[in-house]
């Protein structure tokens, strides 16, 4: 499991310390989670490594903006596997782990932003 850690300093820098902007970005991410997961699962089933890499790159950008640095690094490593067309890599397990951790990060950031 990926440690739930939020880089608040980075989040504040990326949002100009605008708490409402951070909340809005978090809500956008939350609303898109099911769609993102479904797209990734479909790409994995199809062994479409270019699409997996593309979708992970977009997700990586979202989590990086919110200061989820350790999660970003994990997404980046899976993205690299897809870019290398690694057919033996266990994408399903890694994506599952990423989304579980993402939910934990979202919960934690929600607590932080609502205090």
C-alpha positions, 0 to 999 in steps of 0.5 A: 500500500502507498503511504497516505501523505499529502505535501501541503506546501506543494498543494498551497504553491500549486493553488496559490494557497486558495483553499476553495480552488484546492477543494474544487480540484479535489471534487473534480478528481472525486467525480471522475474516479469511476470513469478513470478506473473504468477506462484503465481497466478497459485498456488493461483488458485490451493490452493497450499499453499506449492508452494505459500510459496516456491515462496514467499520465493524466491521473498523475497530473491530477494527483501531483497538483493535489500534493499526493507526491508518493502516489504520483511516484507510484503512478509514474512507475506504472506509466513507465511500464506501460510506455515500455510495453511491458506485457508481464507487468501486473497492471490490474494489481497495481491499478487497484492499489493506486485507486485504493490509495487514491481514495485514502488520499482524498479522504485525508485531504478532505479532512485537512481542507474542511478544518 
